């Protein structure tokens, strides 16, 4: 077992997921630019990067005296609305790519959480 507080593990988990999403965002922009769809790549990358905020927000909100369900709902609604607004900037037909990027970011966060749990 590793020593450390849960906050340190959560911070490491969030950083790991953010790094993975950042690397994926760069790769997506390059790949989509190569195939001639830079706006689609930008939309997906924006969703990936926006999704990294969820872990950081969860880590911060957990210390507040509000139910986890309420803070989760607040985060999901806020990030979804931001995703839609950002998607509109890329064009109505690309909103789904931003939301897809948000979903992939959540998978990265879940993967990082599993990794941290296994490391303990």
C-alpha positions, 0 to 999 in steps of 0.5 A: 500500500502506498502512503498518502492522503486521498486528496493526493491520490485524487490529484494524481488521478486528475492530472493523469487523466488531464495529461492523457486527454491533452495528448489525445487532443493534440493527436486528434487535431493532427489526425483530423487536419491530415484528413482535411477536417480540422474543425472536426478535430478541433471540436473533438479536442475541445470536448476532451479538454473541457472534460478534464475540468470535470475531475478537477471540479469534482475534487474541489466540490467534494469538500463542500457540504452539499450532497454528491448527487447535487454536485455531480448534477451541477457539473454534468449540466454545466459541462454539457451546456459549455460543450454545446456552446463550444460546439456551436462555435465549431458549427451546429453539425459538430456539437456531437463531437464536443460532447463525444470528447467530453465522454472520452474524457470521462472514460480517461478519468475512470481509467485513471481512477481504476489505475490509482485504485489498483496501485493502492 
